[in-house]
Amino acid sequence: MKKKFLLFGLLISFCQLNACDICGCGVNNFYIGILPRFNHKFLGLRYHFNSFNTRLTNDPSQYSKDFYQAIELWGGWNVGKKFQFLAFVPVNHNYQNSDDGIAKLTGLGDATVLANYKLIDESSVGSQGSLFSQQLWVGGGVKLNTGKFDIENGAADIAAAANRQLGSGSIDLLLNAIYNVQIDKFGISTTASYKINSANKYQYRFGDKLSASSFVYYPISVPNVLISPNLGILYEKTQPSELQNSKIDLTAGTILEGSVGLEISFNKTTFGFSAQLPLAQNFAENQTHSRVKGMAHMSFAF
């Protein structure tokens, strides 16, 4: 059971559909979230959303209010005691209300496949009878170019056009490391991740992204139900995007967020939700502001 508890602390923060008119936070991102409780395999659906507000300092008449949603099929498979495979297939709905009018776009996003290897898995009982355990997972994967990326030649604002797309148009590399520590029921999960992006056929390349997070959780058992509240802090740093190897202004940024969530499991079914609020951020020289993010999921283990 202790191995199952550790899974509730897993939270990697790569926001799946963060987008804005200039900052470059759109399809460049990827989000795993809290994994459901499972021994061998799981399959489920997730819904998540995010919003950005942008207003240019040198021309306040230029603005954008963006709301991005996704319904995502996700699944996982533990192979033996050392390997874990995860897959994500989103359908995106993008909505932008700007000085240019209202734009909507719905369709298949970029699918992602990950593989993790358990490098450390240790547990012991202390002199006071307390249980101590730790796990270290290392791995990576690829984000495929299944989402549509189509920009008209000579687009006036290439960054804004790129962030309105359903996909990045590129095949990208993901690297991650996850370290879990549990003392009795109290647990801490710390994650570091890096996304390496490639250029698409338009020679547009979203900036690489570094992400780190740390979460605390405490599973509470009631008859036939396991409730696991969690609190966390997340940090992201995005490099500038590039067009034909030239950096694009106002497409880099950093953000620090706080998160609160809850997982509820009974039998082989898990429900969960979380909300993230920005604590500090700097996108597009503070012309773009991330708002609240939210996610809810349902999954079945088998």
HUDAZI-V744950 format. One record per residue. N is the residue number from 1. OMEGA is omega as a letter, one per 20 degrees, with the letter a starting at -180 (none if undefined). BURIAL is + if it has 9 or more other C-alpha atoms within 8 Angstrom, else -. D_CENTER is the distance of its C-alpha to the mean C-alpha in whole Angstrom. Layout:
n	omega	burial	d_center
N	OMEGA	BURIAL	D_CENTER
N	OMEGA	BURIAL	D_CENTER
//
This chain:
n	omega	burial	d_center
1	a	-	26
2	r	-	25
3	r	-	23
4	a	+	21
5	a	+	21
6	a	+	19
7	a	+	16
8	a	+	16
9	a	+	15
10	r	+	12
11	r	+	8
12	a	+	6
13	r	+	4
14	a	+	3
15	a	-	4
16	a	+	5
17	r	+	8
18	r	+	9
19	r	+	13
20	a	+	16
21	a	+	20
22	a	+	20
23	r	+	17
24	a	+	15
25	a	+	12
26	a	+	12
27	r	+	11
28	a	+	10
29	r	+	7
30	a	+	4
31	r	+	2
32	a	+	5
33	a	-	6
34	r	+	10
35	r	+	12
36	r	+	15
37	r	+	19
38	r	+	20
39	a	-	23
40	a	+	23
41	r	+	21
42	r	+	19
43	a	+	18
44	r	+	16
45	r	+	15
46	r	+	12
47	r	+	12
48	a	+	10
49	r	+	11
50	r	+	11
51	r	+	14
52	r	+	16
53	a	+	20
54	r	+	22
55	a	+	25
56	a	+	27
57	a	-	29
58	r	-	32
59	a	-	32
60	r	-	31
61	r	-	32
62	a	+	29
63	r	+	26
64	r	+	23
65	a	+	21
66	r	+	18
67	a	+	16
68	a	+	13
69	r	+	13
70	r	+	12
71	a	+	14
72	r	+	12
73	r	+	14
74	a	+	13
75	r	+	15
76	a	+	16
77	r	+	19
78	a	+	21
79	a	+	24
80	a	-	26
81	a	-	25
82	a	+	23
83	r	+	21
84	r	+	18
85	a	+	16
86	r	+	13
87	a	+	13
88	r	+	11
89	a	+	13
90	r	+	12
91	a	+	15
92	r	+	14
93	a	+	16
94	r	+	17
95	r	+	19
96	r	+	21
97	a	+	24
98	r	+	26
99	r	-	29
100	a	-	29
101	a	-	29
102	r	-	26
103	r	-	24
104	r	-	22
105	a	+	21
106	r	+	19
107	a	+	19
108	r	+	17
109	a	+	14
110	r	+	13
111	a	+	13
112	r	+	11
113	a	+	13
114	r	+	13
115	r	+	16
116	r	+	16
117	a	+	20
118	a	+	21
119	r	+	23
120	r	-	24
121	a	+	25
122	r	-	28
123	a	-	29
124	r	-	32
125	a	+	34
126	a	-	36
127	r	-	39
128	r	-	39
129	r	-	37
130	r	+	33
131	r	+	31
132	r	+	29
133	r	+	26
134	r	+	23
135	r	+	21
136	r	+	20
137	r	+	17
138	a	+	17
139	a	+	16
140	a	+	14
141	a	+	14
142	r	+	14
143	a	+	12
144	a	+	15
145	a	+	17
146	r	+	18
147	a	+	17
148	r	+	20
149	a	+	20
150	a	-	24
151	r	+	25
152	r	-	29
153	r	-	31
154	r	-	32
155	a	-	29
156	a	-	30
157	a	-	26
158	a	-	24
159	r	+	21
160	r	+	21
161	a	+	22
162	a	+	19
163	r	+	16
164	a	+	18
165	r	+	18
166	r	+	16
167	a	+	15
168	a	+	15
169	a	+	18
170	r	+	18
171	a	+	17
172	a	+	15
173	r	+	14
174	r	+	12
175	r	+	13
176	r	+	12
177	a	+	14
178	a	+	14
179	a	+	17
180	r	+	18
181	r	+	22
182	r	+	23
183	a	+	27
184	a	-	28
185	a	-	26
186	a	+	24
187	r	+	21
188	r	+	19
189	a	+	15
190	a	+	14
191	r	+	12
192	a	+	12
193	r	+	10
194	r	+	12
195	a	+	11
196	a	+	15
197	r	+	15
198	r	+	19
199	r	+	21
200	a	+	21
201	r	-	25
202	a	-	25
203	r	+	25
204	a	+	22
205	r	+	19
206	a	+	16
207	r	+	16
208	a	+	14
209	r	+	11
210	r	+	12
211	r	+	9
212	r	+	11
213	r	+	11
214	a	+	14
215	r	+	14
216	a	+	18
217	a	+	19
218	a	+	22
219	r	+	23
220	a	-	26
221	r	-	28
222	a	-	30
223	r	-	32
224	a	-	30
225	r	+	27
226	a	+	24
227	a	+	23
228	r	+	20
229	r	+	19
230	r	+	16
231	a	+	16
232	r	+	14
233	a	+	13
234	r	+	11
235	r	+	12
236	r	+	11
237	a	+	13
238	r	+	13
239	r	+	17
240	r	+	19
241	a	+	19
242	r	+	22
243	a	+	25
244	r	-	27
245	r	-	26
246	a	-	27
247	a	-	24
248	a	+	24
249	r	-	24
250	r	+	22
251	r	+	19
252	r	+	17
253	r	+	16
254	r	+	15
255	r	+	13
256	a	+	14
257	r	+	13
258	a	+	14
259	r	+	13
260	a	+	15
261	a	+	14
262	r	+	17
263	r	+	17
264	a	+	20
265	r	+	22
266	a	+	25
267	a	-	27
268	a	+	24
269	r	+	22
270	r	+	19
271	r	+	18
272	r	+	15
273	r	+	14
274	r	+	12
275	r	+	12
276	r	+	11
277	r	+	14
278	r	+	15
279	r	-	17
280	a	-	18
281	r	+	17
282	r	+	19
283	r	+	18
284	a	+	21
285	r	-	23
286	r	-	22
287	r	+	23
288	a	+	19
289	r	+	18
290	r	+	14
291	a	+	15
292	r	+	14
293	r	+	11
294	a	+	11
295	r	+	10
296	a	+	13
297	r	+	14
298	a	+	17
299	a	+	17
300	r	+	21
301	r	+	22
302	none	-	25
//
